[in-house]
Amino acid sequence: MLMGYEMDANSAIDATIISTDTALDAGCKQRKRRRSAPRKSLDGRTWIAKRMRVLREHYLSALGDRNLTVDLEGRISKAAELSALAEDLRARMLRGERDVCADDLVRMQRLADASVRALGLDRKREADRPKGQTLGALLTRTGR
């Protein structure tokens, strides 16, 4: 008997299935798949496209005279694009726009940081390393 109604075996099974389905739906929060605007190519006049161009030039100059392969060019473009998109997402979130999710910002920033790190900009180039004696050789020469 469910809520004052008599039930046969089939309706009891149906009621159990319905109650477990609603219990599962109540505890599960699914991410809404959304696309805020249709995809379009960047024509170079938008803020994001200009920022991507500036970041790309910065990464190219930071890499110096390293041999530019097709793979490295692709990684530079990817790093510039992800960094510019992460900056845009962060700015939109700080302005209080409601369509920006904090999880999306964290993911985008993590991907941008990883792609910039993969470029190896923080590693010293061989040409920048000082030529000559090492610290150990200098210390032994001075008698320390």
Summary of the structure (lengths in Angstrom):
residues: 144
radius of gyration: 28.5
end to end distance: 93.0
largest distance: 99.9
contacts: 280
relative contact order: 0.08
helix: 62%
strand: 1%
